Structure formats: C-alpha cells, structure tokens
Amino acid sequence: MKKNSNIRNSISTYLREHAAENSEIVQATKYDRPPFVFDQDSNKRWHLVNDWEEKCGEKPKWKRHVDLAKKWKTGPNQEAPDERSEEKPDHELHVQRFEFVTFHQAYGYEDFVEGIRPVIDKKTGNVKYEVVPGVFKRICQRAKDDPGQQYAIFIDEINRGNIANIFGELITLLETDKRVIYGQDGLPKSGIGMTLTLPYSGEQFGVPVNLDVFGTMNTADRSIRLLDTALRRRFQFKELMPDASLIKGSQNNGHIEDGEDGTINLRALLEAINNRIHFLLSRDMTIGHSYLINVRDFSELKNVLLSRIIPLLQEYFYDDWHRIQLVFRDVGENREKHEPQIIKHKALEEVKFDHEEFKDSYEYWVASEDEITPDTIRKVYEESD
C-alpha cells in the first residue's frame, strides 16, 4: 500500500508542475514548467485542458506528448520494451535526461534532495510552505520513470560544498551496489538495491541504477579543501590534464597566422608555458588548453594572453614577477633581458641604505597590446641560436 501511495505522490507532483496557469483549484508550485495542460475538477480528478494539443504544439519537443497520448488511446503494441522508433531520434522521444548544478558553501540538502519551501497560492496570493523536491530528487524521479534510458547529473565544483550537509543519508545510496533497478511499472525489483525514508516527505527513496553522477573540480584551487573522504570512496576518478593536440588554430594544425606572413604555433606555446609552470610550481597548476582552443588570429591571442593568462599567473606566483618572466622566457641568467619581453623590467637606482638587501631593486610592468609582436610570442617556445 505504501508503494502505491508513493507512486500517486510522484504522479501528483508531476501533474502540478504542468497544471494550467489559470486553474482555480490547483495551486502554483515553485517548479511550474510548461506546457501547462492539466487541471482538476471539483472532485479532484485530473484531466487535460481543452486546448492541450495546441499548447503542446508550440514547441517541437512537446509534440511528442500528443503522439504518446494517441498511442495510449490505441493501446500497447507488440514491440519489445527495448525497441525504439526508427522514425524519430532519441532526443525527441524523451525528456531532458541530464541536470547541471554547481556546489558552493551555502548549498544544502534542501536544494539538492528536498526541503520545505515557500509557495505562493495562485488563488489567494498567500504564502504557504510545502515539501519541494530538489534537483537530485527530480532527476532521480525522471530516471526511475524511464528505466530504459540513461540519465545523468553533473556537479561542478563538487569539492566546494559541504558534502555531509548536501547529501545527508543519501551518501550511502550512491554506491553502485546500493543502486535500485526499477521496472517499467516504476516499482523496484525485489531484493535489488537499497531505499530509505526521506525525512521531509516520508517517501521511500532510492537512486536508480540508470542515473550517472559526474563531479568536476579544479586541482589548482588552493582555497578549498580536498574532496570529502566518504564521497571520494564512491567515485571513480579520471584526471584531465591539458592536451595541446586539441588546439586547432586557424589552420587545423595548431597554428594561426601572425599578420606578417608567418605563423604562431599555439600548441608549442602552451606546452612551453606549462613545462615551466610544472618546473616552478607543480603539474597540478598547469593551464588548460581551453585558454587557446578558440583562438583563431593574433589579435585574439594577445587578448587571451593579457586578460586571462597573465592575471592567472599573477595568482599562481603571488605577484612574483621575476618568476612570471621565467615562464615567458623574458629573462636569462643574471636577469639578462630576452627581447622583446612580455613582462618588462628595469633596475632602479640603489636605495641609499647601508643594507645589502636593498641594493638590487627592480620595477616590472606588462607590455601593452601594441608592443606584443609575433616575435614576442615565438620567443616563448623557440630557443634562440
């Protein structure tokens, strides 16, 4: 009986999200989303509004609802459950099968799983409080209702959130051997997987086996802690290091024209910069190929260099400009200048103190965009004769 009650609650939640905006009975929820095609009569029985086919025809992705309704009227066909229509591509047969979320310090269980949220009554305009599903519970419900398809949730900056507060008791359910296999009827197969009771709604909840959870984090971010150990044990890890071969340039070989009948090798540029960062700092601090992957001409390269790469290096080296010069090969031994420089410097006059530490003082500044020539860039990765 409890399983049937949970199914009714899930269906009711879905119908309310698509309830008619002018309904006199159905109250609005925070997660209302078009098309608005359902309503209730005075006996609380659900029905489609009169113009529901017209509303579903407003966007191509909604037209599938009309086709599904027609199929339901004609009854089930004799195709096997795993067979798919060859007439329509997969994305037109199913709802969006992924969600994207970013963790942060203020993100919590109520946002991710479920929580009590204020909801405005359409009829009275008053505020009331309801148990509202979070992004993770919603994508789990869609995966549960569509067991023949794979679903996914992408969590960016996964190590920025408080994992214990966000996942709560669900941390156990992420394990692969705890995943639930649901049938076409929306019920879990007996003896497979684990479910638990959610504290707010009191529903039995399990993580479907057809839901993949992806987390991303930046190893160079020193302002945050490492990933929670309890969550680390439940994930497989894949390191994604910079890959210069993915940079196409304007000639599909990593090169761009320099405007002076020559070319600049973006792949060699990235590799030279990263080799020096690896030596001066660590491999975890190397910069990604995404900085140069969309560069198609010399003007774009200078803009990326001045507005993105150099400010990043300032953070990496805590404004130690001499080390930034070493990254760009602007100086040699004894601060010998390698012209033309990207990070320029000059020696200041000796400070008139009788202390050795004040004898060598230098001023640094970044070359202007007009001062950066193709030779300035090529010098970074081409050794001089």
C-alpha positions as CSV (number, residue, x, y, z in Angstrom):
1,M,0.0,0.0,0.0
2,K,2.9,2.4,0.8
3,K,4.4,1.8,-2.6
4,N,1.2,2.7,-4.4
5,S,0.9,5.8,-2.2
6,N,4.4,6.9,-3.3
7,I,3.6,6.4,-6.9
8,R,0.5,8.5,-6.6
9,N,2.5,11.3,-4.9
10,S,5.1,11.3,-7.7
11,I,2.4,11.5,-10.4
12,S,0.6,14.2,-8.5
13,T,3.8,16.3,-8.2
14,Y,4.4,15.9,-12.0
15,L,0.9,16.9,-12.8
16,R,1.0,20.0,-10.6
17,E,4.2,21.2,-12.3
18,H,2.3,21.2,-15.6
19,A,-1.0,22.5,-14.3
20,A,-3.0,25.2,-16.1
21,E,-1.9,28.7,-15.1
22,N,-5.5,29.9,-14.7
23,S,-6.6,26.9,-12.6
24,E,-9.0,27.7,-9.8
25,I,-8.2,24.5,-7.9
26,V,-4.5,23.6,-8.5
27,Q,-2.1,25.9,-6.6
28,A,1.2,27.0,-8.1
29,T,4.5,25.5,-7.1
30,K,8.0,26.8,-7.3
31,Y,8.8,24.4,-10.1
32,D,6.0,25.0,-12.5
33,R,7.1,24.4,-16.1
34,P,5.4,24.4,-19.4
35,P,3.4,23.1,-21.2
36,F,0.5,23.9,-18.8
37,V,-2.0,21.3,-19.9
38,F,-3.5,19.6,-16.7
39,D,-6.3,20.7,-14.4
40,Q,-8.5,19.3,-11.7
41,D,-12.3,19.3,-11.4
42,S,-14.3,19.9,-8.2
43,N,-13.9,16.2,-7.3
44,K,-10.0,16.5,-7.5
45,R,-9.9,14.4,-10.7
46,W,-7.2,15.3,-13.1
47,H,-8.0,16.0,-16.8
48,L,-6.4,17.6,-19.8
49,V,-7.4,21.2,-20.7
50,N,-9.4,21.7,-23.9
51,D,-6.5,23.3,-25.9
52,W,-3.8,20.9,-24.6
53,E,-2.9,19.7,-28.1
54,E,-2.4,23.3,-29.3
55,K,-0.2,24.1,-26.3
56,C,1.9,21.0,-26.9
57,G,2.3,22.1,-30.5
58,E,4.0,25.3,-29.6
59,K,7.4,23.7,-29.4
60,P,8.7,20.6,-31.4
61,K,9.9,18.9,-28.2
62,W,6.4,19.0,-26.7
63,K,4.7,17.4,-29.8
64,R,5.8,14.0,-28.6
65,H,3.2,14.3,-25.8
66,V,0.5,14.4,-28.5
67,D,1.9,11.3,-30.1
68,L,2.2,9.5,-26.8
69,A,-1.5,10.3,-26.0
70,K,-2.5,8.8,-29.3
71,K,-0.5,5.7,-28.6
72,W,-2.2,5.3,-25.2
73,K,-5.6,5.5,-26.8
74,T,-4.8,2.8,-29.2
75,G,-3.3,0.6,-26.5
76,P,0.2,-1.1,-26.3
77,N,1.8,-2.5,-29.4
78,Q,3.6,-5.8,-29.7
79,E,7.2,-4.4,-29.8
80,A,9.7,-5.5,-27.2
81,P,10.3,-3.0,-24.4
82,D,13.8,-2.2,-25.6
83,E,12.8,-1.5,-29.2
84,R,12.8,2.2,-30.2
85,S,11.2,4.0,-33.0
86,E,13.4,4.4,-36.1
87,E,11.3,7.4,-37.2
88,K,12.4,9.8,-34.5
89,P,15.8,10.5,-32.9
90,D,16.3,9.7,-29.3
91,H,16.2,13.3,-28.0
92,E,12.7,13.8,-29.4
93,L,11.3,10.6,-27.7
94,H,12.4,11.6,-24.2
95,V,12.5,14.5,-21.8
96,Q,15.8,16.1,-20.9
97,R,18.0,13.4,-19.4
98,F,20.5,15.5,-17.5
99,E,20.8,18.2,-14.9
100,F,23.7,20.6,-14.1
101,V,24.4,22.1,-10.7
102,T,27.3,23.9,-9.0
103,F,28.1,23.3,-5.4
104,H,29.1,26.2,-3.1
105,Q,29.4,26.9,0.6
106,A,25.7,27.9,1.0
107,Y,24.3,24.9,-1.0
108,G,22.4,22.4,1.2
109,Y,20.2,19.3,1.4
110,E,17.1,21.3,0.8
111,D,18.4,22.5,-2.6
112,F,19.8,19.1,-3.6
113,V,17.4,16.5,-2.3
114,E,14.2,18.0,-0.8
115,G,13.1,20.7,1.7
116,I,10.3,22.9,2.9
117,R,10.0,25.9,0.7
118,P,7.6,28.9,0.5
119,V,5.0,28.6,-2.3
120,I,2.5,31.3,-3.4
121,D,-1.1,30.3,-3.6
122,K,-2.3,31.4,-7.1
123,K,-5.9,32.0,-5.9
124,T,-5.3,33.9,-2.6
125,G,-1.8,35.2,-3.1
126,N,-0.8,33.9,0.3
127,V,2.4,32.1,1.1
128,K,2.3,28.6,2.3
129,Y,5.1,26.0,2.9
130,E,5.4,22.7,1.0
131,V,7.9,19.9,0.7
132,V,9.6,20.7,-2.6
133,P,11.9,18.2,-4.4
134,G,15.5,19.3,-5.1
135,V,17.4,18.9,-8.3
136,F,18.8,15.4,-7.4
137,K,15.4,14.0,-6.4
138,R,13.8,15.3,-9.6
139,I,16.4,13.8,-11.9
140,C,16.2,10.5,-9.9
141,Q,12.4,10.5,-10.5
142,R,12.8,11.0,-14.3
143,A,15.4,8.2,-14.4
144,K,13.0,6.0,-12.3
145,D,10.1,6.6,-14.7
146,D,12.3,5.9,-17.8
147,P,14.4,2.8,-16.9
148,G,15.3,2.1,-20.5
149,Q,17.4,5.3,-20.8
150,Q,20.5,6.5,-19.1
151,Y,20.3,9.8,-17.1
152,A,23.0,12.0,-15.6
153,I,23.6,14.8,-13.2
154,F,26.7,17.0,-13.5
155,I,28.0,18.6,-10.3
156,D,30.6,21.3,-10.9
157,E,32.9,22.4,-8.1
158,I,31.9,19.3,-6.2
159,N,34.6,19.9,-3.5
160,R,33.3,23.4,-2.7
161,G,30.2,22.2,-0.9
162,N,29.7,20.6,2.5
163,I,29.1,17.0,1.3
164,A,27.6,15.9,4.6
165,N,25.1,18.7,4.6
166,I,24.2,18.3,0.9
167,F,23.9,14.5,0.6
168,G,22.9,13.6,4.1
169,E,21.8,10.0,4.3
170,L,22.0,9.6,0.5
171,I,25.8,9.3,0.7
172,T,25.3,5.5,1.1
173,L,22.9,5.2,-1.8
174,L,25.5,6.5,-4.3
175,E,27.4,3.2,-4.1
176,T,27.0,1.1,-7.1
177,D,25.9,-2.0,-5.2
178,K,23.1,0.1,-3.5
179,R,21.6,1.4,-6.7
180,V,18.0,0.4,-7.4
181,I,16.8,-1.3,-10.6
182,Y,13.3,-0.1,-11.4
183,G,10.9,-1.8,-13.8
184,Q,8.6,-0.2,-16.4
185,D,5.9,0.0,-13.7
186,G,8.0,2.3,-11.6
187,L,8.5,-0.3,-8.8
188,P,11.9,-1.5,-7.7
189,K,12.8,-5.1,-8.5
190,S,12.6,-7.2,-5.3
191,G,15.9,-7.7,-3.5
192,I,17.9,-5.3,-5.7
193,G,19.4,-2.1,-4.3
194,M,18.6,-0.1,-1.2
195,T,16.0,2.5,-0.4
196,L,15.5,4.7,2.7
197,T,12.9,7.1,4.1
198,L,13.4,10.8,3.3
199,P,12.9,12.9,6.4
200,Y,10.7,15.7,5.0
201,S,8.3,13.9,2.7
202,G,8.5,10.5,4.4
203,E,8.8,8.8,0.9
204,Q,10.8,5.7,0.2
205,F,13.7,6.8,-2.0
206,G,16.4,5.0,-3.9
207,V,19.0,6.1,-6.5
208,P,18.2,4.5,-9.9
209,V,20.9,2.4,-11.5
210,N,20.4,4.3,-14.8
211,L,21.5,7.6,-13.2
212,D,25.1,8.6,-13.6
213,V,26.6,11.2,-11.2
214,F,29.5,13.2,-12.6
215,G,31.6,15.6,-10.4
216,T,34.2,18.1,-11.5
217,M,36.8,20.0,-9.5
218,N,39.9,22.1,-10.2
219,T,43.1,20.7,-8.6
220,A,44.7,24.1,-8.8
221,D,42.2,25.8,-6.4
222,R,44.2,26.1,-3.2
223,S,41.5,28.0,-1.4
224,I,39.3,24.9,-0.7
225,R,39.8,21.5,0.9
226,L,40.2,18.2,-0.9
227,L,37.2,16.1,-1.7
228,D,35.4,14.6,1.3
229,T,36.8,11.1,2.0
230,A,33.4,9.5,2.3
231,L,32.4,10.7,-1.2
232,R,35.8,10.0,-2.7
233,R,35.4,6.3,-2.0
234,R,32.2,6.3,-4.0
235,F,33.6,7.8,-7.2
236,Q,35.9,6.7,-9.9
237,F,38.5,9.4,-10.7
238,K,39.8,10.4,-14.1
239,E,42.5,13.1,-14.4
240,L,42.0,15.5,-17.3
241,M,45.4,17.2,-17.9
242,P,46.0,19.9,-20.6
243,D,46.0,18.5,-24.1
244,A,47.7,20.8,-26.6
245,S,46.7,18.5,-29.5
246,L,43.1,19.6,-29.2
247,I,44.0,23.2,-30.2
248,K,43.2,23.6,-33.9
249,G,44.1,27.2,-34.5
250,S,43.0,28.7,-37.8
251,Q,44.8,26.1,-40.0
252,N,43.6,22.9,-38.2
253,N,47.2,22.1,-37.1
254,G,47.5,24.3,-34.1
255,H,48.9,27.3,-36.0
256,I,47.5,30.8,-36.6
257,E,48.6,33.5,-39.0
258,D,50.6,36.2,-37.3
259,G,49.6,39.0,-39.8
260,E,53.2,39.3,-41.0
261,D,53.3,36.3,-43.5
262,G,54.3,34.0,-40.7
263,T,52.6,31.7,-38.2
264,I,52.4,31.1,-34.5
265,N,52.3,27.6,-33.1
266,L,49.7,27.6,-30.3
267,R,50.4,24.0,-29.3
268,A,54.1,24.7,-28.8
269,L,53.2,27.9,-26.9
270,L,51.0,26.1,-24.4
271,E,53.5,23.2,-23.9
272,A,56.4,25.6,-23.3
273,I,54.4,27.6,-20.7
274,N,53.2,24.5,-18.9
275,N,56.6,22.9,-18.9
276,R,58.0,25.9,-17.0
277,I,54.9,26.1,-14.6
278,H,55.4,22.4,-13.9
279,F,59.1,23.0,-13.0
280,L,58.5,26.2,-11.0
281,L,55.3,25.1,-9.2
282,S,53.7,21.7,-9.9
283,R,51.9,19.8,-12.6
284,D,48.6,20.5,-10.9
285,M,49.0,24.2,-11.7
286,T,49.5,23.9,-15.5
287,I,46.9,25.9,-17.5
288,G,44.3,24.2,-19.6
289,H,44.1,24.0,-23.4
290,S,40.7,25.8,-23.2
291,Y,42.5,29.1,-23.0
292,L,43.8,28.8,-26.5
293,I,41.3,26.4,-28.1
294,N,39.1,29.2,-29.6
295,V,42.0,31.4,-30.7
296,R,41.9,32.0,-34.5
297,D,44.1,35.0,-35.0
298,F,46.9,37.0,-33.5
299,S,44.6,39.7,-32.0
300,E,42.6,37.1,-30.1
301,L,45.9,35.5,-28.8
302,K,47.1,38.8,-27.4
303,N,43.7,39.4,-25.8
304,V,43.8,35.9,-24.1
305,L,47.4,36.5,-23.0
306,L,46.8,39.9,-21.4
307,S,43.3,39.4,-20.0
308,R,43.4,35.7,-18.9
309,I,46.8,34.0,-18.8
310,I,48.9,36.8,-17.2
311,P,46.3,37.5,-14.4
312,L,46.2,33.8,-13.7
313,L,50.0,33.6,-13.4
314,Q,49.9,36.6,-11.0
315,E,47.7,34.5,-8.7
316,Y,49.8,31.4,-9.1
317,F,53.1,33.2,-8.3
318,Y,51.7,35.7,-5.8
319,D,52.8,38.6,-8.0
320,D,56.4,37.3,-8.1
321,W,57.0,39.0,-11.5
322,H,60.5,37.5,-11.9
323,R,59.1,34.0,-12.0
324,I,56.4,35.1,-14.4
325,Q,59.2,36.4,-16.6
326,L,60.8,32.9,-16.5
327,V,57.6,31.3,-17.7
328,F,57.6,33.6,-20.8
329,R,61.4,33.3,-21.2
330,D,61.7,37.1,-20.8
331,V,65.0,36.9,-18.9
332,G,68.1,34.7,-18.7
333,E,70.8,34.4,-16.2
334,N,71.5,37.4,-14.0
335,R,68.2,38.9,-15.2
336,E,69.6,39.4,-18.7
337,K,66.7,40.6,-20.9
338,H,65.4,38.4,-23.7
339,E,63.9,40.9,-26.1
340,P,61.2,41.5,-26.9
341,Q,59.7,41.0,-23.5
342,I,56.1,40.3,-22.4
343,I,56.9,41.2,-18.8
344,K,59.3,44.1,-18.9
345,H,61.6,45.2,-16.1
346,K,64.2,47.8,-15.3
347,A,66.7,48.2,-12.4
348,L,66.0,51.0,-10.1
349,E,68.7,53.1,-8.6
350,E,70.2,51.8,-5.4
351,V,68.3,52.8,-2.3
352,K,70.6,54.8,-0.1
353,F,70.6,52.5,2.8
354,D,73.6,50.6,4.2
355,H,71.9,47.2,3.9
356,E,72.8,44.6,1.3
357,E,69.2,43.5,0.8
358,F,68.2,46.9,-0.7
359,K,70.9,47.2,-3.3
360,D,69.0,45.3,-6.1
361,S,65.5,46.6,-6.8
362,Y,63.5,46.2,-10.0
363,E,60.3,47.6,-11.5
364,Y,58.1,45.3,-13.6
365,W,55.2,46.0,-16.0
366,V,53.3,44.2,-18.7
367,A,53.9,45.1,-22.3
368,S,51.0,46.9,-24.0
369,E,49.0,45.1,-26.7
370,D,50.7,47.2,-29.4
371,E,54.1,46.2,-28.1
372,I,53.5,42.5,-28.3
373,T,54.7,41.3,-31.7
374,P,54.7,37.8,-33.3
375,D,58.4,37.6,-32.3
376,T,57.4,38.3,-28.7
377,I,55.2,35.2,-28.7
378,R,57.5,32.9,-30.7
379,K,60.4,33.7,-28.3
380,V,58.4,31.9,-25.6
381,Y,58.7,28.5,-27.3
382,E,61.6,29.0,-29.8
383,E,65.1,28.7,-28.5
384,S,67.5,31.4,-29.9
385,D,70.5,30.3,-31.8
